[in-house]
Amino acid sequence: MNSSVSQTLRQLLFAVLLVTSFFVIITYLLSMGLGVLIFFSTEEGLEFSRESVIRPLFITNVNAGLYFLFLWWVFAFCFAASWKYRESLSKKTHDFLSGNTKRSPFRNNLLAMPLISSMLLVAIIVLHLVQTQSGIPTGEPSVTDPLSDFLRFSNAPVVEEIIFRIVPIGTFLVTYVYLAGKTMKPNSSGSQRLKTCILSVFQPERAKEAIGLKTISDKGFFGGLIWAEWVMIFFTAALFGVAHYLGGWGPGKVSQAALSGAVFALAYLYYGIQAPILLHWYFNYYFTAFDLSVVFLPIEVDVYSFSWSLNILLGALTGVVMLIFGIIFLFERWSKTPVASGSLGQQSS
């Protein structure tokens, strides 16, 4: 395939994904606003927001409305961080549209999130269908009051990511970066090492770059992660799956949660601490806010079905685009493979 044609095709496919991703990001922001409206602009929401609830982040009871706002601001901060990480969303978009960079705009966390989340959603749906056909039930979460469930679902992305991703993987990263730093940066001061260790919890890629370790950005996932990091990814993913089963789900949920946990962990290692929280937010808060908005708010459009269909479409589209990119890559590699000298001699004779 001609290199100019290949580049044009890549640009076109990236542009389609870029536009669709922007549209999905708008629905993210819409769901954030709908959650606030559900809690603080409806009679049921105001009544529930005055109640006291027990949450894992607090020793004593806490006001439901205040706790929801606390979680909401955590998510808002994560969105802000994902906007600015590596290069800002506006800069990456401008560079891509102006043709000033060959790097994918999806190095930006926020632009990549719709692609990652929607593909994971499609994968989980397919896995669910396969397991159901095989007689392996997934089960359903325990349901009580809709607003109480919404608060519980909003709580999970923060608390569960701290427990299953940030604490175990972050502890490993601090140890790994500290020991590697002593070898690769022996002249660093104690304060510099401390800053790098703290940075490793929040932005693992930047911490590893700071001391000269291999990174995902330069080597890819298979070259940029050491074997111990892969052990931590699969170990925490397995714990995440088992925890869902022990929490009342069916056995089919173990594989689905483990798959999600592995993706969350990879996102953490590549994009930083905000990435797994937002991906978890997507499955818990995002769809629940749309679902409850149809019930509690005077919205005539079925925004839940619309958002669900949009994300399924994006997930399928992303999969097709990745397949096309893979075919182009293999074709280019094949076309650049030199012909053996013996073959050339046979052809010339």
N, C-alpha and C positions, 0 to 999 in steps of 0.2 A: 504494500500500500504506500502511495506517495506520501512523504513526510508532511507536506503542506495540507494534503487532504486529511491525514490522520490528525494533525493539530487542529484543523477546523472542526472536525467531528468531535474531538475532545472538548473544545470550547463550547460547541453547541450543546452537548450533553450536560456539561457543567452548568451552563446558563439555565437549562431547564430545571435542574436540581436546585440551583440557587434561587430561582423565582419561587419554586414550590416550598423550599425551606423558609423563605421569608414569609410566605403566607401562613405556614404552620406556626412560626414564631409569633405572628399576630394573634393566633388562637391561644397561644400560651398566655400572652398578656391579658387577653379577654377572660380566660379562666381565672386568672389571679384576681381580676376585678369582680367577677361573679361570686367568688368565695366570700369576699368582704360584704357584698350586697346580701348574700344569703344569711350571713350571721347578724348583720347590723341594720338591715332595712326591712326585715320581715318580722311579723309578730312572734312567730315561732323561734326565729333566730335570736331575737332580743331576749326572749324568755330563757332560752337555753344558755345564752352567753352570761347570764347572771348566776348560773349554778356553779358549784364548786366541784372540781374533778381532781383525781389523783393522776399525775403524769410522772413518768420515770425520771425526768430531769429535775424534779422537785421533791423535797423530803415531805412536805406537807401539802394539803389541798391547795389548789390554785383556781382562780376564777377562769371559767371556760373561755370567755370572750378575750381576756387578756392573754391567755395562753395561745389562743388561735392567732392573735396579732403578733405574738412573739415568733411563732412558727412562720407566719406570713413574711415577717421581716427577714428571717433567715433565708427563705426562698428568694426574696427580692435581692438580698445581698449576693446570693449565689448567681442570680441572673446578671447582676452588674459585673461580677468577677468573670463570668463566662463571656461577656461582651468584650472585656478588655484583655483577656488572656492572650499571650504571645503577641499578636497584633490585633488592634481593635477591629470590630466588625466593620465599621465604616471604612477603615483603611484597606482591609482585605478586599472588600467589595469594590472600592474605587480602583485598586490596582488590577483586579481581575477584569473589570469592564474596560479599562483603558489599555489592557494588554501589557502592563508594565512588569508583570511577574509571571513566572512559569509555575510557581508553587500553587497548590490547590487552595482556594479560599476556605476550604473546610478544615484547615488547620486551626481556624477560630472555633472555639468550643461551642458557642451559641449557634453558629451556622451548621456545625456538624451534628448537633443534638437531634434535630428532626430526623436526619438520616439514620442515626444509630438507634434511636428509640423506635422509629416506625419499622425498621428491619427486625429489631428484636421482638416487637409486637407480632409481626407476621410469623416469625420463627416459633414463638410460643403458641400461637393459634394452630399452626401446622402440627407441632408436637402434641398439643392437646387433642387434636382430631385423631392422630395416629394412636395415642394411648387409649383414647375412648374406644376406638375400634378394636383395640387389643384387650379390652376389659379392665383397664387400669384407671380407676376413677380419680379425678382431680379434686373433687369436693368443692365446697364454697366457704367463704369466710363467715364467721358467726355474725348475725345481723341483729341489732337491737333497735335503737332510735336512729333515724337517718342523720340527724345533726351530730349525735354522739359518735356515730360511725365515721362521719366526715372528719371530726376532730381526731379520732383514733387513726384514720388513714393518713391524715396530715402529719401526725406525730411520728409515724413509722419511718419516713425518709430521713429524718434527723437522727432519731434514737438508734434505729437499726443500722444505719450507715456508720455511726460512731462505734457501735458494738462489733459489727461484722467486717468493716473495711478499715476505718480510720485508725482504731486502736491497734488491731493486730498487724496490719500491713504498715501502718505508720511507725509502730515500735520497731519492726524489722528494718524499715528504711533508716531510722535514726541510727541504729546499730551499724548497718551496712555503710552508710555515708561516713559515720565517725571513724570506723576502722579503715575504710578506704582512704579517707582524708589524711590520716596519720601517715600512710604510706606514700600517697601521691602528692600531698601538700604538707610535707613535714615541717616547713617553716611558718605555717599558719599560726596565728595567735589563738589563745583560748577563746576569745570573744568571736573570732571569725569562724571557728569550728562550731561554736554554739549556734551562731546565726545559720550556718549551713544545715545543722541538724534540725533546727526548727523549720527552716525552709523545706526540708525533705518531707515533712508531714503535710505541708500545705501545697507545695508545688514540686513533686519528686523530680521531674525533668530538669528544672532549673538548678536544683541542688546537685544533681549528678553532673550537669554541665559545668558547674562552678569548680568541681574538683577533677574534671577531666575524665569522668566515667563515660562508658558508652550509653547512648540515649536512644529512645524510640524514634525521635525526630531524624537522627542520622542513620540508624541501622535498621529501622523497622522493628516490629514487635519481636520477631524471632532473634534478631541480632542485638537489639537494644536492651533486652531483659536477660538477666542471668538465671541459672536454673533455680536458685533459691527463691527468686521472685515468682517464678511459675509455680513452685510448690505452694507459696503463700496464696496465690490466686486460686488454685484449685482447692486448697484446704479451706479457705474462707468461703468459697462457693459451696462446697459440700456441707459445711456447717449451716450456711444460710438455707439450703434445701431441707436439711433435717429439722431445723428449727421451725420451718413452716409445717412440716408433718406433725411435729410434737405440739404445734399450736392449734391443731384441729383440722387441718386440711387432709385430703386423701393422699395416697402414695404417689399419684401422678404429679402432685405439686412439687415433689422433691426435685425432679429433673428440671422442671420449669423454673423453679426458684434458683436452682444451682446454675442454670444457663444464664439467668439474669445476673446472679452474683458474680459470675466470671466476667461478664461484659462490664458491670459496674466497676470491678476491680481494675480492669484494663483501662477504662476511662479515667479512673483515679490516678493511675500511674502516668498516663499520658497528658491529661488536661489539668489535673489537680483536684483538690478536695471538693470543689463545688460540683464537679461532674457527676459523681455517683449520687449525690443528694438530689440533683435535678433529674437524673434518669429515674430514680425512685419516685420522685415527685410526680413525674409524668404518669406513672401507672397508678398512683394513689390519689393525688389531689386533682390532677388535670381532668380526668374522665369523670370523677365524682362530682366536681364542681359543675360540669356541663349537665350531668344526669340530674342533680338536685335543682338546678336552675329551672328546669322544665316544670318541676313540682312546686317550687316555692316562689318563683318570680313570674310576672306576667309576660312570658315570652311565648309567642305563638309558633316560632320556628323550632323544630326539633334539633337543637344545636348539638345534642349528644350524638345522635346518629350521623350528623354531618361531620363532626370532628372525628368520629370513629372511621367513617368511610374515607375521609381525607388522609388519615394516617395509614390506613391499609393501602390506599393507592400509592402514597409516597414510598412505603416500604417495598411494594412490588416494583415500582419504577426504579428505585435505587438498586434493587437486585438485578434488574435487566441491564441497567447502565454499567454496573460492575462486571457483569458477564461480557458486555460488549468491550469494555476496557481490557478485560482479560484476553479476549480473542485478538484484539489489536496488538496487545503486548506480545503474545505468542507468535503472531504473524510477523511482527517486526523482528523478533529474535530469530525466527526461522529464515527470514529473508537476508539477515546479516550473517548467517552461518556460512563460513567459507567452504567451498566445494573441495573435496579431497583431491590431492594432486594426481593420484592414480586415476580417478574418474576423468580428470581433465585430459590426461594422456590418452585414455581410451577414446574420448570424444574427438581429440585432434587427429588420431590415427584413422 
